[in-house]
């Protein structure tokens, strides 16, 4: 994740992470939230799938 932040900072380009999780998979959802909290210069989207 930090490499993606560095890449965004070094290149000035937008970096987006789309984190997909199934609606009933709380572990993956919470893991995504944990990763999202660790980075600030990268857009991080949590996307629920059914």
LOKE-48305 format. One record per residue: x, y, z of N, C-alpha, C in turn; residue number from 1; residue in three letters. Coordinates in steps of 0.1 Angstrom, whole numbers, padded with zeros to 4 digits. Example, Ala and Ser with C-alpha at 12.3 -4.5 7.8 and 13.67 -1.06 7.14 Angstrom:
2
ATOM:nc1:nc2:nc3:cac1:cac2:cac3:cc1:cc2:cc3:i:aa
ATOM:0132:-0057:0078:0123:-0045:0078:0132:-0033:0078:1:ALA
ATOM:0128:-0022:0071:0137:-0011:0071:0129:0000:0079:2:SER
***
This chain:
50
ATOM:nc1:nc2:nc3:cac1:cac2:cac3:cc1:cc2:cc3:i:aa
ATOM:0008:-0012:0000:0000:0000:0000:0009:0013:0000:1:UNK
ATOM:0019:0012:0008:0028:0024:0008:0035:0026:-0005:2:UNK
ATOM:0038:0016:-0013:0043:0017:-0026:0034:0025:-0035:3:UNK
ATOM:0021:0022:-0034:0011:0029:-0042:0010:0043:-0038:4:UNK
ATOM:0011:0046:-0025:0011:0060:-0021:0023:0067:-0026:5:UNK
ATOM:0035:0061:-0026:0047:0067:-0031:0046:0069:-0046:6:UNK
ATOM:0040:0060:-0053:0038:0061:-0068:0029:0073:-0071:7:UNK
ATOM:0019:0075:-0063:0010:0086:-0065:0017:0099:-0063:8:UNK
ATOM:0025:0099:-0052:0032:0112:-0049:0043:0115:-0059:9:UNK
ATOM:0050:0105:-0063:0061:0107:-0072:0057:0111:-0086:10:UNK
ATOM:0046:0105:-0091:0041:0107:-0105:0031:0118:-0106:11:UNK
ATOM:0024:0121:-0095:0013:0131:-0095:0001:0125:-0102:12:UNK
ATOM:0001:0112:-0104:-0011:0106:-0110:-0020:0100:-0099:13:UNK
ATOM:-0033:0099:-0103:-0043:0094:-0094:-0042:0079:-0093:14:UNK
ATOM:-0042:0074:-0081:-0042:0059:-0079:-0055:0056:-0072:15:UNK
ATOM:-0062:0046:-0077:-0074:0042:-0071:-0074:0027:-0068:16:UNK
ATOM:-0078:0024:-0056:-0080:0010:-0052:-0095:0007:-0050:17:UNK
ATOM:-0100:-0003:-0058:-0114:-0007:-0056:-0114:-0020:-0049:18:UNK
ATOM:-0118:-0020:-0037:-0118:-0032:-0028:-0132:-0038:-0028:19:UNK
ATOM:-0134:-0049:-0034:-0147:-0056:-0036:-0148:-0066:-0024:20:UNK
ATOM:-0160:-0067:-0018:-0163:-0076:-0008:-0177:-0081:-0009:21:UNK
ATOM:-0180:-0093:-0006:-0194:-0098:-0006:-0201:-0093:0006:22:UNK
ATOM:-0214:-0090:0004:-0222:-0084:0014:-0222:-0091:0028:23:UNK
ATOM:-0220:-0104:0028:-0220:-0111:0041:-0206:-0115:0046:24:UNK
ATOM:-0196:-0109:0040:-0182:-0112:0044:-0176:-0100:0052:25:UNK
ATOM:-0179:-0100:0064:-0175:-0089:0073:-0160:-0089:0075:26:UNK
ATOM:-0153:-0101:0074:-0139:-0101:0076:-0132:-0093:0065:27:UNK
ATOM:-0136:-0095:0053:-0130:-0088:0041:-0133:-0074:0042:28:UNK
ATOM:-0146:-0070:0045:-0150:-0056:0047:-0141:-0049:0057:29:UNK
ATOM:-0139:-0055:0069:-0131:-0049:0079:-0116:-0048:0075:30:UNK
ATOM:-0111:-0058:0068:-0098:-0058:0063:-0096:-0046:0054:31:UNK
ATOM:-0106:-0044:0045:-0106:-0032:0036:-0105:-0019:0043:32:UNK
ATOM:-0113:-0018:0054:-0114:-0006:0062:-0100:-0004:0069:33:UNK
ATOM:-0094:-0014:0073:-0081:-0013:0079:-0071:-0008:0069:34:UNK
ATOM:-0071:-0013:0057:-0061:-0009:0047:-0064:0006:0044:35:UNK
ATOM:-0077:0009:0042:-0081:0023:0039:-0076:0033:0050:36:UNK
ATOM:-0076:0029:0062:-0071:0038:0073:-0056:0040:0072:37:UNK
ATOM:-0049:0031:0066:-0034:0031:0065:-0029:0041:0055:38:UNK
ATOM:-0037:0044:0045:-0032:0052:0034:-0041:0065:0033:39:UNK
ATOM:-0035:0075:0028:-0042:0088:0027:-0041:0094:0013:40:UNK
ATOM:-0031:0091:0005:-0029:0097:-0008:-0034:0089:-0019:41:UNK
ATOM:-0041:0078:-0016:-0047:0069:-0026:-0062:0068:-0024:42:UNK
ATOM:-0070:0070:-0034:-0084:0068:-0033:-0087:0054:-0031:43:UNK
ATOM:-0095:0051:-0021:-0098:0037:-0017:-0113:0035:-0016:44:UNK
ATOM:-0119:0027:-0025:-0133:0025:-0025:-0137:0011:-0020:45:UNK
ATOM:-0146:0010:-0011:-0151:-0002:-0006:-0164:-0005:-0014:46:UNK
ATOM:-0164:-0016:-0021:-0176:-0018:-0030:-0182:-0032:-0026:47:UNK
ATOM:-0194:-0031:-0022:-0202:-0043:-0018:-0207:-0050:-0030:48:UNK
ATOM:-0206:-0063:-0031:-0211:-0071:-0042:-0221:-0081:-0036:49:UNK
ATOM:-0231:-0085:-0044:-0241:-0095:-0040:-0239:-0108:-0048:50:UNK
***
